[in-house]
Amino acid sequence: MNLFKIYLNKIKKQILKHKNTLNFESEKDLQNVVVENPPVNFDFDLSSNIAMVLAKIVKDNPKNIAEKIKNILLKEIRDFSDIHIAGPGFLNFRLSEKTWIKIINNIYKSKKNFGSTKKNKKYNIEFVSANPTGPLHVGHCRGAIFGDVLSNLLKFDGNKVTKEYYINDYGNQIEHFVRSVFFRLREIKFKENYPDMKNLYPGKYVIDIANKILKKTPKINLNNFKKIYKTLKNESLKHSMNLIKDDLKQLGIKHDRFFSETKIVNNNLVYKTVNKLKKNKFIEEGFLEPPKGEDSSGWKKTKRLIFKSTLFGDDTDRALQKNDGSWTYFANDMAYHSDKVSRNYDYLINILGADHAGYTKRISAAVSALSKNEITLICKVCQLVKLFKKGSPFKMSKREGDFVSVNQLLNEVDKNSVRFMMLNRSNDVELDFDFDKVLEKSKDNPVFYVQYCYARINSLFRSLKINLNYKINLNLKNFKPNIYEYQLLRKIVEWPKVVDVASNKFEPHKIPFYLYDLSTIFHAYWSKGNEDPKFKFIINGKINKIISLKIFQLISIILENGMFILGVSLPKKM
């Protein structure tokens, strides 16, 4: 129920009927027309640039066109009680009381569906995909929450979503991790010193994994690393992935699917993918210069398979083989995305860390080639998180090795605050996570401010001994909103537009921004009752204004829907 789209269509429909009078030719002339919120200081509900758009086409004064449109719409659309011409020719519309009552009733009826447009597309969202070599750290936390909330948002908007985790369980980093577990096992069993070797993992969690393996298989033969590598790898990765899943669970995140890189290797998926692209002449043998901006000390100018990614918007063609002829990481990743393409999604979304920003063009090119441009890959990069306390950068102890774990973060701050605050900035800018603000019970703590709004509404209904589902019938006699209530109503009807934009642009941060703004208007109105008795909601234990309660019901619906998307709880008491 996007009010702005509804009235855009209504206005266009009526104006098209009068195109001869207004001297324009077709609907195409109206393509730049919008209906949006008027400026806050304007006491109107909707605003449109239609007169200014048409004025450019018909070469007339916008105010003259606006006057004609005003007369047409007041006659043809009965929903408007007044239309005002402002500035160079903007049209501002005031909805009638009867129309507002109808809108409010429709919102209340839709409840959990209010804001959803039922788009019905299929999405695959891959996020986190941290190397399975230990627990998650704060850097993973932002991408994890972004991916989960984006999934919730797209589901709320009527789409089908698969949340996927790609397990990088193949390659040198895995061997280094398994070797670390091996030496910890020898340390525990034979009292050997843990070697000071490059690439070994130092964290306490490695010792914990070693103890779990030793408890399960106390007689494990530790004489030859190569002989037990496969078994030890499986056990080590199982325990490491359990750590990651536990961290995700603490954040309120559960993936639908886990995909192993080892599966790609064992099933020869790279060969199959390469052959598929060869048939389309997207892969050729040739020579490449060393990659720009990367360490090229070990690069040799050798003949190798090359993906012609420049055909699909990349800056340069990409090597699929290393110097020794083995596959590059990118080749494995292409094979993985080939599998995703085969699953018939409408969209693929990858949530990447800041260190992968340069990777987006090549993998997007790969998906375009593999799907013959039928499937779009959207890459969203999450920038770094900086921790602050008492106004200064804050560094926790790094018990897990060279990073701050999610578990440590959650020992300092609750899950709700972490989820909300990690979305308090757009994903493409760095985020300052301030512990002091998160723990404050004030306007400076957005999650508290939104939760407190819901708690206040619940307390009001409890004081009247009714619940939030109490039936309130509006009519022209009791529908008498004051200026603050109109502000709330105008904010309420923005919700479907916010969901629509956030969903289409894959920008879930717009949800907490909106919820905070809505809560701010509510709290300001609540405070008015302390300043002026006529703005009190309850007088002598009775409802002062029916419309206030109805508006608060609508706010509670939005808060419930919005915080459900964010995965943040809404306490009824605070």
N, C-alpha and C positions, 0 to 999 in steps of 0.2 A: 504494500500500500504506500507507494512513493507519491506523496501529494504533489510534488513538483513535476513529476512526469505526467501524472493524471491531468493536471491543469495546463501543462504545456500542450498536451494532445487536444484538450478541449478548446483552448484558445486557437491553436492552429486550424482545427476543424472549422470553427466558426469564421475565422478570417479568410480561409480559402473560399468559403461561400460568397465572399464579397470582394474577390480578387479584381473583378472588373471595376468596381467602385474605387478601389485603392490603387488601381493601375499596375498590378504586378501579374506575372504570367502563371506561375505554378508553385507547387509545394517546395521545389528546389530552392526557391527564393527565401524560404523560411528556415533553411537548414542551420543557420547560426543563431536562431532564436533560442533563448533560455528562459526558464522560470526558476527563480531562486529566492533566497532570503533577502528581504529589504534591509537597509541599514538599521542597526539597533535603535537609534533615536527616532525612527519612523514608526508610527503606531499603525502599521499595516502588516498583513500576513504573508503576502507574496509580492514578488517584483519581477518585471520582464523588460527586456530590451527590444521587444518586437517593433516598436515604432522607429527606433534608431536603425535597425536592420533594414526595414522597408524604405526608410528615407534615403538611404544610400542608393538603393535600386531605382526608385522612382524619381530621384533628384528633387526632393521636396523638403521643406522644413520639418524636422522630426516632431516638433510640437503640434504642427498641423495634422500630421499623420496620427499622432497620439490622440488627439481630440476625436478624430473619426473612429479610431479603434475603440476608444472609451465608450462612445455612443453605441457602437455595434455590440460590444460585449455586455454592457449593462442591460441591453434589450434581449440578447440571445442566451446569456448564461445567468440563471437566476440565483446562483450560489454566491454572487457578490452583492454586498450591501453598498459598497462605495469603491470607486476607482479614482485615484489621484495621480495627476501628472507632475513629475518632479524633475528638477534639473534640466538637462538638455532634451528630455523626452522620455525618461523612464516612466513606466506605468506601475503603480503600486495598488495592490488589490486588498480590500478588506472583506473577509468572508462573513456571511450572514450568521446570526446566532443559530438559526435552524441548521445550516450547513455544519457548523462546529459541533452541534449535538450529534449529528449523523456521523461525523468523523470520529468523535470520541467513542461512540457506541461500537463502531466498527473495529477500532483499536482494541477495545476491551474484549470483544468477541474473539479476536484473533489470538490474543494472549501470547502463548509460546511461539506462535508463528509470526508475530508482529515484527516486520523488518525483513522477513525472508521472501525472496522473489522466485524460488523454485527453478533455478537455472538448469539443473539436471545434467551436468557435465561430469566426466570421469577424470579424476586427478590422481597422479602418483606424486607424493611429496617425500623426497629423500632428505633426511636431516639427521644431524649428529654425526653418524658414520665415523666416529673417532676410532683410531687404531685400537684394537683389542689388547692393549699392552698395559692396562691399568685403569683405575677409576677416572671418572670425568673430572675436569678442572673447570674453573670459573669461565675460561674462554669458550668452552663447549656449552656452558649453561645458557648463554644468550641465544645461540642458534637453536638449541633444543627447545626452548620456550617459544621462540619465534615460529618454528616449524609446527609445533603442537597447536598453538593458537591459530595460526593460519589454516591448519587442517580443520579445527573447530569452526572457524569462520566460514569456510567454504561448505562444510557440512550444513551449518545453520542456514546458509543461503541456497540449500536444496541440491547440492552436488554430492556425488559419491567420491570418497577419498580413501586412498590406501597410504598409510604412513609406513615408510620403508627405511630400514637401516642397512647400509652396505658395509659388510664386515671385511676390512682389509686384512685378511688372515693369510696373506702370501707375500713373500719378499724378505728383504734383509732385516727389516725392523722386527719381524716375527722371530726370525732366528736369534737375533740379539736378546729378545725377551725370553725365549725358551732357554737360552744359554744362561741367562740371569737366574732363572728358576733352578736350573741344574746346579749352579754353584751355591745357591742358598740351600739346596738339599744336601750337598756335600758339607756345607758349613754346619748344618744342624746334626747330620748323622756322624760325621767324622771329625767335628770340631776344627775344620780347616778355616783359614782366614778367607773372607770374601775378596777375590782379586781386585786390584785397582786397575781395571781394564777399560779401554774406550768402548763406548756403546752399551755398557751394561746398565741395567735399571736399578737405581739405588733405593727406591721407596720401601717402606715397611710392609706395604701390601704384598710385595714379592715374597717376603718371609712368610706371611700369612698363607699365601698360595702354596708355598713349599710345604708348610706344616699340614695343610689339608691333603695334599698328595701323599705325604708320608704316612698320615693316619690311615688313608685308604689302602695304600700298598707299602707296608713297612719294610718289606723285603726287596724293594725295587733295586735293581742292579745299576749302580752309578759309575761303573768302571769305564764305560765307553759311551760318549755323548751321541755319536752318530747312530749307534745301534738302538738307542731308546728315544731318538729324536721324535719320531712320528707319534709314539705313545705319549711322550711328555708334552709335545705340542698340543695334542687334543685335550689333555687334562688341564694344561696351563691356560689355554684359550677358553675352555669351559668355565673355569673359575674366574678368569678375568672378565668375561662377558657377564657373568652373574653379578660382579661388582658394578659394572656399567648399568645393567638392568635395575639393580637396587637403587643406584643414584637417580636413574630416570623415574623410578617408582616414587621416590621421595619428592621429586619435582611434579608428580602427578601425570607422568607421561608413559604411555604404553604404545609400542609400535605394532602394526598389523603383520609385518613381514620382515624377516631378516634374510639377506642374500649374501652368500659367501663368495669371496674372490677365488678361493680354492676350487669351487664348483666350475668357475670359468676355465681354469687351467685343466682340471681333470676331464672336462667334457669337450675340450678343444674348441671352445666357443670363439676364440680369437681367429682361428683358421677359418671357421665358418663365416664369421663376420667379414674378414678380409676378402674371401672369395665372393661374397655377396656384393661388396663394393667394387671389386675388380670387374665384375660383369657389367657394371654401370660406368666403368672407366673413371672411377673416382680415386683409384689407387694405381700408382705406377712405380717402377724401379727408377732410382736416380740418385743424385748427390745433393746434399744440403750443406749450407754453411752452419757453423755452430749456433745454437740458440742465443739470441741477443739477451743480455742482462743475466745470463746464467753462467755458472762455472764451466768453462770449455776446455780446461786443462787436459781432460782425458778424451776429448773429441778427436775422432779420426775421420777424414774425408773418405768414407767407404760407401759402396753402392748398397742401398737399402730400400725397403718398401716405404713409399711416401703417400700420405693421404693428402689429396688436393683440396685442402680445407679453404683455400682462398676463393674457390668457386661458391662457397657458402658464407662469405662475409668475414672470414678470419684474416688476420694481418699477414700471415705467412703459412706455407704448407708445412705439414707436421710429419716428423719421422715416426715410424711405427716399430722400428728395430734399433737396438743398441749396436755398439761397435762389434760385439760378438755374435750378432744375428738374433739374439733373444728379443722377446717382445718388450716394448717400453710399457711404463705404467699407463700411458695414454691408450695403447692398444688394448690392454685389459679393460680399461674404462669404456672404450668404444663397444667392446663385446657385451659388457654389462648393460649399456644403454640400448644395444640391439635387442637384448632380452626384454627390456622395458617397453620398447617400441612394439614388440610382437604381442604385448598384452592389451593392445587396443585402448590406450588411454587417449583422451582428448588433449590433455596437457601433462607435461612432465615438469616438476619443479624441484630444483636442487637448492638447498640451503647451505651456503659455503661460509667458511671462516675467512677472516681478512687476508690470511696468507694465500688464499686461493683465488683472489680477485682476477689475476692474470690468466686463469684457467678457463674462464667462462666462454670466450670466443671459440676456442677449439672444440670444446665439448658440445656447444650449441650447433656448431657447423657439422659435427658428427651426427647429431640427431636429425638435422635437416637432410643430410645425405641418406641416412638409414631409413627415414620415413618418406623420402621423396617429397619433402617440404609439407607433408600433411600434418605433422605433429610439431608443436612448438615446445621448446625447452626454455623455461624461465629460470634464470639463476639469480638468487637473492643473496647478497654478501652481507654478513653481519660483522660490523666493525668491533673493535676491542672494547673491553669493559675495564674501567679504572675504579678501584676501590678507594673510598675516602672516609675518614673519621676525624671529627673535630676540625674540619676544614683542610686537612692535609692528607696526602696520599697514604694509604694504609696497607701495610704488608702483614699478612698473617704468617704464622710459622708454617713452614713447608714440610710437614711430617711425611708427605707422600713422595718426596723427592724434590724435583725442581718446579713444582707447581702447587697452587692452592686448590684443594679439591672442592667439589660440590658439597660433599658431606660437611666439610669445615664451614662453608658458607651457611648451610642450613642449621648449623649449631648456633650461629650468631643471629640469624634472621629466619622467620617462618616462611613456609612455602608460598603462602598467599602474597606476601610482600615481595618476595623474589620474582614471582611470575608477573605481577603487576608492574614492578619497577623496571624489569628487563624490557618492557614494551613502552617505557616512558619517553623514548626517543625513536625516531625513524631508524631502521636497521642499518642504513648506510652512513651514519655518523657515530663517532665514539660516544660511549655511555659512561657517565659518572655515577657510580653507585654509592650513595652517601648513607652510611649506616645510621647516622644521627637522625636524618630526615625520615628514614624508614621506621625508626622506633618512636618518632614523635606522634602525639595525638593532637594534630593540628592540620590546618589547611595546607601546610607545606608537605604533608605526607598524603599523596593522592589516594592511595589504597584505603587508608583510614577514613579519609573524607568521603569517599564513595560508600564504604561500608556503614559509616555513621549516618549517612542520608537514609539508607534502608532501615537501620535500627530506629531512627527517629520516627519514620513513618509507621513502623510496627508498634512503637510505644504509644503513638497517638491512637491507633485503632484499639490497642489493648485498653487504654484508658476509657474508651467508649464501650468496652466489652463486646466488640465485634471483630471479625477477622478481615483479612484483605480481600476476601471474596464476597463481602457483604454487598447485597444488591442495592444499587443506587440508581434511581430513575431520574433522568434529566428531562426537563421541559423548559419552555420559554419563560416560565415564571421563576424557576430556581437557577437558571443559567445566567448569572450576572457576574462574570469574571471582572476582577480589578486589574490594574495594569500589570501587577506582578504575576497574576495567574495567566494572563495572556502571554507574558514572557515565557512562562513554563510550557504553555500549550504550543507555542511556536517552536520551542526547543524540542518538545516531544515529537512533533511531526517530522523533524529532521532525521530521526533515527533510521528509517528505511533508506534514506539517501546516503547516510553515513555507511551503513552496511553494504549498500550497492557499490559505492566508490571503493571502500576498503577491500571488498571481495574482487572487484574488477582489476584493481591496481596492485593487489597482493600486498596491502599495507595494513596489517592488523593493528598497528599502533594508533590508528585513527579511532579505534574502539575505546581504549582507556581515556584518550583525549576528550572524546565526546562525553563519556560518563562523568568525568571530572567537571566539565563545564555545566552539565545538567545538575549535578550535585551542588555546585557553587550557587546557581540561581535558586535552588531549593533552600539552601541554608540561609541565603540572604533574605528570602521571604519569611523563613521561620523566625529570624531575628527581628523582623518588623513587628511581630506580635508582642515582643518585649518592649519595643519602643512606643507602640501605639495600640491600645486595646482593640480598636476596630479591626485590626488585622489578625486578631487571635482566632484560632481554628475552633476552639472550645470555650464557651462562656457558661459558667455555672453548671458544668458537667454535660452540657448539650452542644450539639453541632451548630456552629455559627453559620457556616456556609456549606451547602451540599456540594457545590462545584469544587471546593478545595479538596474534599475527600476523594472525589472522582479523579481529579488530577493526580493526587497522590497514589491512587491505585494504578494509574497509567505509568507513573514514574517507577513504581515497584516492578511492574511488568518489564520495563526496559532494563532496569538494574539486574533483574533475574536473568534475562536473556543475554545481556552484555557480559555479566560476570561468569555465566555459563560458558560463553565463548572464550573468555580469558582463563577459565579453569580456576577461578578464585571464589572462595566461599563467601556467603552473605549472612553474617550473624544477625539474629532478630533482636538481640540485646547486646549492648556494649557498655 
